[in-house]
Amino acid sequence: MRRIIIPFLIITICSFGVIASGIENKVVERPDSIPMIDSLDLFRDITDISRQIERRTMQAKERIDSEIISPQQGTDTPPNPIITPPDTIIIPPVSNPVAKGTGSIIFEDSIPSFRNPLDSIYFRRENGTLQLPVNYNNVGSMNGLSFRDTLFYNPLFLPMIFTGKILPRELSLYPVEEDHDKGALIPREKTFAPRLDHVDFVQKVRRDYYVKYPDRIRYSVASFDSIPSLESDDRVVRETFNPFRELIKVETAYSLDAPGIEGVTIGRKYWVRSGEHSFQFAQNYFSDNWHKGGVNNLNFNSLHILRANYHKDKVKFNNTLEWRLSVFNAPDDSLRKHRIGNDLIRYYGDFGVDAFGKGWSYSTNLEAKSQMFKAYPVNSNDLLSSFMSPLYVNAGIGLKYNIDKKSERVRHRRVRWELALAPISINYTYVLNNDVDVKRFGIDEGKKSQLDIGSTLTSILKYDITRYISWDSRLTYFTSYEKVISEFENSLNMALSNAFSTRIYVNMRFDDGVPADPKFKYLQVNQTLSFGLNYKW
């Protein structure tokens, strides 16, 4: 009996030990001890492209199974397959651990993972911005997004850089074959042709940008010829030698930066000065046996005009100083070898302020004229005129109209006209030399001066017919309501070159305050035809 009980107790004790050890092992394994993924490994899985490629290679055989997501438990919705692009890497999402059963842990996440196409710029909108997932606020959905993916490395989204490539790649001097791909074994869309078309499109956009907006290009390939070395922690980073850099380098690089030019402020000029000078002559020769006879003569004519005009805002002040002189030989005069013809020195000035309308101004004008040398008749010593004998002074106040118009049809054709109306004006005549007959100038005998009050009209016209032909006209009309003094000057200038010109000058004067001439009555005429040098500035 003892032999039976003792072995039974030993077997029972061993059985209880085995059962107790099994129960102890089950108690030790608790769901609290859940293995967690290292965050550093997760970061490397996201940013290390080599790991992504390796994972994609290992999962190539299971691609069909990985593209199909099983339906959720407890739902009757049929499974929806997710088609992944051929160059897409599926990055596993990070989810919260959920224990299902004893001793096993399954990671599930209801948020779909963000799939990163390899070597691409993701999906972008029409304006070029990155197309993010709908639930991008959730960190779990952005596991596939790296720092490299946030950069715009497409040339169309980078600052424009001048590369020097102006000519298109397909430029050819021969006829282009449109069907050169006909009969090819491989379709064009399966080759590199689409990528080359894309490169040509980018280059075309660059060329159009170079032409239309050259001022917006601030970078050039000449600025990126080499990469500077960086020294840090006793290490020198050097650029890898590229033998093709010198071959593709731009032959001539021009800087597009604006040169450093110092700005200069130009002050406005209110005074405008100009002048005109001419020296002309005329010569006549007759032989002794000329059938009609004649007298040899030589004439010299000079003209000098100086102008100084002031214009500021509404104020105008014009000044003109003129001197005319004509000298000719006198073979018929036994007393003198030469005589003085036209001798005139004149100043004309007007001061005005802009008034109503365009071209009208309130103005006052002053004209003073005399001569420089003495004048005698033929074979006589009776003095006709001299310096300040006579002196004419005319001044008035009124309105002035000014017009300056250029022709739109004929080049260099221009009309400038000034009309001065002085309802109130004075005309003063003075004779300085006592040997001059004052009656010739409308002064009563025994007096040296004459003052008349009346009205004056002055018209000055300058008409440029062509570049080389111009007509100058001047009309002065004064009336004291008892007598009239008027002068009408006309000058036709014909330029043969920049230095030589021909001038026809006609001056007619009417004065009914002097004794009438038996032939011309009150009309006086002076005419000159000359040829010579002419200079304007």
Summary of the structure (lengths in Angstrom):
residues: 537
radius of gyration: 54.2
end to end distance: 155.4
largest distance: 197.2
contacts: 1217
relative contact order: 0.06
helix: 19%
strand: 37%
